């Protein structure tokens, strides 16, 4: 059994002994710690907290524990039930709540679940805030409310509110999408996207929506991470159904993958690239992605005469960099689109609506639109190390060896070459170094990664 405590929340496999898996006792402890932190942050006792969850099998059980613990801490809970991560984020601000908890293990398999923690702005906690929650949990320094001070629970459904929020965005051209007469398919891996995505497409005036794995049972029809190797059958269905475009989301619907009408992968890195191209054509401004995302975003940004910047890996870091640079669009290369005109969180509903607006106005097939963007290929690798190896020391040596190149060290070490890059990051949970390399072909990217791996092996 696995339990991982980090500044972004707590995640683990269901069952096992307390402290070893995500047991009911661990859920209660961390929910109480979060409520304690939220009271400190708000400077008051009477709080409102939003709770939403994806459709995974353990969701109802974990949700009941979280809601009961929060009310036991004296918090009033707005339980929005089955809801995407971005829906929950929007609900926090709509309710003027003091925070929120999303119950989802994102793309992890069905035996996993997690408590992801939001602040009063509906955004993930920063490093210092997350560390404080962990400290409170470790010390069990929380006090439950007496009987007259117990919190209350109200239940609401925020999916329609979220969809209307998307329709109201200035750059979501509902009329252009309707006139285009699109047919679409969506694979929601039998999680909450099966509720939200078809409803969005129908609200956009799309009459033919082919639903693939859209029963929100939590029994994932395939490995839930939306990578090409997990979507072979989905791509075949999209091709056979002769739809104009297919969309795939992860279990909590903050990642969006696009499949073209011919069954070819648009490539998850290019979800953000295409959406940014559309946004920048109508709203001049800067862009941001993390250090491990494709250079294609920079190319598209510069094509529009704007500036690109990179942030450390992690949504909270990308959002911070977007604020610092006044970016109009940003996100992560895993299909995560962050559009500040909507809210500061990855949102597959927003991404899909903006992409469809772009596709409608381009008057191209999806596969033709993809060909308008520069081709880059990313090779993802890792080196497993023994616990006694000084990983930080290895990264310093790599940085020194490539000092003549453009080196960024805000998150591991990234080396930018003229036509390629390599990014090395150490894992926070296991003794490995992740090595991502990008170049104009997969062979070049893999070769660059192998070169770096060989250098590291010599160093250690």
N, C-alpha and C positions, 0 to 999 in steps of 0.2 A: 504494500500500500504506500501511497505517496502523499505527502503534505508539504506544500511549498508556501512559505510565508514571505511576502515581498512587499515593497512599498506600494505596489499597485493593488494589493488585496491579498486574499488567501485562496489558494486553489489546491485541489487534491482529488484523489480517487475516493469514491464513496465506500464507507465501511471501515473495518479494522479498529484497532485500539485508538483511543484518544491520543492525539499528537503524532500518530503515524499515518492515518488516513483522514479524510474529511468526515469526521464523526459528528453526530449531533452535538456533543459537548464542545467540539471546536467551533461549530457554527454559532452556538450560543455565546461562547467566549468572545469571538471576534465581532459579532454583532453588538454586544455590550460595550466592547472597547471602542467601536466606531461611534456609538451613541454618546459615549463619554467625551470623545474627541469633538464631536459635533457641538456638544453643549459648551465646551471650552471655546470653540471657534466662534459660536454665536453669542456667547456671553449671557446665555439665558437657559432656563430649564425646560420651558414649554416649546418643544420642537415639532416640526412636521417633516417626515421623511418619506420619500417615494420608494416603493419596492416594485421591481418588474423582473420577469424571468423569461428565459427561452424555454423551448418545449422538451428539453431532455428529461429522461425518465425520472430522475431524482428531484426535478424542479419543484413539484408540489410539496414534497416532504421538506426540502430545504427552505422553501418559502414560508411554510407554516412555522418553522423554527425561528426564522429571522423576524417575521411579523410579531410573533409572540414575545420574543426577546425585546424588540424595540418598544412594544407597549409596556412590557415589564420594566423598562427603563424610563417610563413616563413620556415616551414620544407618541405623537399622533401619526398614524401611518396612512398614506394613500397607496393602496394596493392596486396596481394596474394590471396584475395578472400576466398573461402571455403578452409580451411586448418586446420589440427589438431593443437593442442597446441604444440607438439614437432616439427611439420613441421615449425611452425612460429618461434620457438626458433632457429632451424637450419638456417632458412632464414636470421635471424639477423646477424649471423656470416658469412654466405656466401656472404651477401651483404656488409659486413664490415660496417653495420649500427650503428647508435648511440643509438639504442633502438628499442623497439617494443611494440605493444599493441595487446593482444589477446582478442577477443570479445566472451566470453563464460561464462556461469554460471555453467559449469561443469555438475554435476549430478542433479542440481536443475530442477524443473518442467519448462514447456514451458513458463510460464509468467515471468520467471526470465531472466536477462542477466547481464553481468558484463564486466568491463574493467580490465583486468589483465596486469600488467605492467612489462616490461622487461628492463634490462640494456643492455649495448653494448656487453656483453658476451652472450646474449640470455638467461639470468637467471633472476629469480624473484628478485625484489628489496629487500634489507635487511630492518630491522626495522627502522633504522635511515633515509634511503632514502625514504621509504614509508611515514614516519612521515613528512618529508619535503614536499612531494607532497600534503599531507593533509593540511599542514600549508599554502602553496601557494593558494590552492583552497579556504580555509576558508577566507583568506584575499583578495582573488581575485587580487593578485599581479602579474598579467600577462599583457603583452602589445602585441597587435596584430600588424602584419607587415603592412607597407604601400604598396601601390599597386605595386610598382616596385620590392618589396622584397617578394612577395607571393611565396609559394612553388609550386612544380610541383608534378604530379602523374604519375607513371608508373604501369602497371598491369602485373603481372607475375603469373605463376602457379608453385608451388614448390613441388607438390606431387611426381612427378617422380624423382626429385632431392633427396627427402627424401628416397624414396624406393631404389634408387641406392646407397645412403649412407649406408643403412642397408645391402644391398647385398655385399658391399665392406668390411664389418667388418670381421676380421680374423676368429672369432669363429662362424660366420654364414656359415654353411657348405651346400651350395646350392646343391652340387652334392649328398650329403648324403640324403637330403630331397627329391630330385627328384627320386633317386633310391628307396626310401622307398615306393613310390607310394601312398602317403597319399591322403585321401579325407578329407576335412575339412568343417565346417560350421562356419558362422560368423553372429552374431547379432549386428548391429550397431545402434539400436534404432532410425532409420531414421534420423541420423545426418551424419556428415562428415566422420565418419568411414566407411560409406557405399561406399564412393569414394576410400578411401585409403587402407582399409584392403583387399578387393577382389583383387585389383591391386597388392598388395604385394604378396599375395599367388600365383597368376598366374605368377609373376616374379620369384617366388621360384620353379616353375616347377610343381605346383599342378594343375592337370587337373580338378578334381571335387571340385568345391567350391559352397556350398549351401548357398545362400544369404538370410538372414532373416532380415527383416526390414532394408534394405540397400538403400532405396530411401531417398536421402538427402533433405527431405521436412521440417524437423523441427517439424512435427506432431508425437511426440513420441508414439510409439506403446504400450509401457508399461511404468511404472514408471522408469525414466532413470537411477537411481542408480542401478548398477549391483549387487544386493543382491539376495540370493537364492529365497526369497519370490516373487521377481519380475520376475523370470526366469523359472517358472514352465512350461509354454508353450514352451519356447525355448528349455529346456532340453528334452521335449517330442519329439520335431521335430528332435533334434540331435540323439536321440535314434532310432526313426523311419527311419531316413535317412541312418542309419548304417554307419555314417562317423567315422573316426578314432579319431577325436577330434573336439570340438567346442570352439570357442572364443567369448567372449562378451566384448564390449568396452562401455565406457560412451560417452556422446555427444562430448567431445573434445579429446577423444582417448589418454588420459594419464593413464588410468586405464585398466588393462587386467584381465579378469576372464576366467578361463578355465573350460570346462565341458567335462567329460570323455565320451568315446564311448557308455557307458551304461546309459548315462543321469545323472550320479552322479556328484555332485559338487566336483571339484578338491579342492575347497576352496580358496577364494581370497587371504588369508594369505599365501598360498602355491605357488602362482605364483612366488613370489620373491624367496622363498625357493628352488624351482626346478631350476630356472634359475641360482641362486647362486651356487647350487651344480654342475651344468655344467661348469660354468665359473671357479670355484675354481679347478675343476679337470684338467683344462688346463692352468690356470693362478693363481699361488699361490698369496695370498694377503689377506687383511683384508676386513671385511664387516661392514655395518652400516644399521640400521633401526631406526625408531622412538621408543619412550618408550612404545607406545601402540601396537606395533607389536609383532607377535608370537615369543616365545622362540625357535621355531623350526629353525629359521635362525642361532641362536647361536649354536645349536646342530650340524647343518650341517657344519658350519664354523669350529668348533672344531674337527669334524670328519676329516677334511682336514688338521688339524694341524695349523690352522690360528686363528686370533684374531677377536672377535666381539666387537663392541661398539654401544651404543645407543645415539641418538641425541634427541633434543626436537621435538615435533610434528610440522610438517610443512616442505614442500619441501626445502625451503631455509636453514632451520636448519640442515636437513639431509645432504644436499650438503656440508655445512660448516664442519660438523663432518667428512664426507668422505674425504675432503681435509686434515683435521687435522691428520687423521689416515692413509692416503694414501690407502684408500679402493679401491678395484678393482671392487666391485659391491655393490649396496645398494638400498635403496628405502623405501617404506612404505607398510604396511600390507594390504592396500586397493587395492592391485593389481598394485601398482606403481613401476616399475622397472627403476632404474637409473644406466646406464652403462657408466662410464666415458670415455671408449675407443670410444664411440659414441659422447655423449654430456652430460652435467650435468642437465638433466631434465627427468622427468618420461615419458616413451615412450612405448606405447603399441605395436608399430610396431617392435621395437628392441626386446621387451620382447617376442613377438610371434615367431620371427625368431630364437632367441636363444633357446626357448623352443622346437621348431620343430627340431632343430639340435640335441638337447638333446634326444628327443623322438626317432629320427631316429637311433641314435647311441646306445641307450639302448636296442633296439630290443624288447621292451615291449609294451603292450597295455597301453593306457593312465591311465586306472584305476589301472593297475599293478604298474606303476611307482609311482603313488600316495601312494601306500601301503609301499613303501620303506622309507617313511619319518615318523618321530615320530608324534603321534597324540596328538594335543592339541586343546582345545576348549575355545573360548572366549565368555564371557557374557558381553553385553554392556548395561549399565544402566545409569540413571541420577536421581538426586534429585533436585526438584524445591524448591527454597528458596524464602523467602520474601526479598525485596530489602534492608531492614534494617539489615540483617544478615551479619556479617563480615566473608566473605568466606575465605579470607586469614588466618584469625584467626582460623577458623575451620581446615584448612589444617595443620597449625602449631601444633594444638592439636593432630591430627592424627599422624603426624610425631613423636611427643614426645611419644605417646602411644606405637608405634611400633619401638622405638629406638633400641631395641635389634636385630631387623632384618636388612637386607641390604636395606637401604633407599636412594633413589635418588631424589633430589629436584630441578633439572634444569628446570623442566616443571611440575608444580604441585608437587604431591608426588607419587612416585612409591615405593611399598614395595615388595621386592623379598623374597619369602619363598623358602624352599628347592625344592618343586615340583610345585610351583604355583607363581603367582604374581597378584597384584592389582594396578591400576594406577588411581589416582584422579586428575582431571584438572578442573579448573573453566572456564566457558564460558566467552568470551570477549564481548558477545553481549546480554546475558540475565542472570538473577540470578539463575544459576543452577551449580551443580557440576556433571561432567561426571565421571562415574565409570566403568572402564573396568577391568575385572578379567579373568585370564587364568589358566586352570588346565588340568588334564588328562582326565576329562569327563565334559560334560556340567553341570551335577548335582553339581560337585565339584566347578566349576567356579561360578555358580549361587549362591551356598551356601556361597562362600567366599565374593561375592559382597553383599549379604544380611547381612552378619556379619558386614561388613564395614558400610553399610547403617544404621544398628541399632546403631552402635557406634556414627555415626554422629548425628543421631536424639537425642541421649542422650546428646550430647555436646551442641546442640542448644535448 
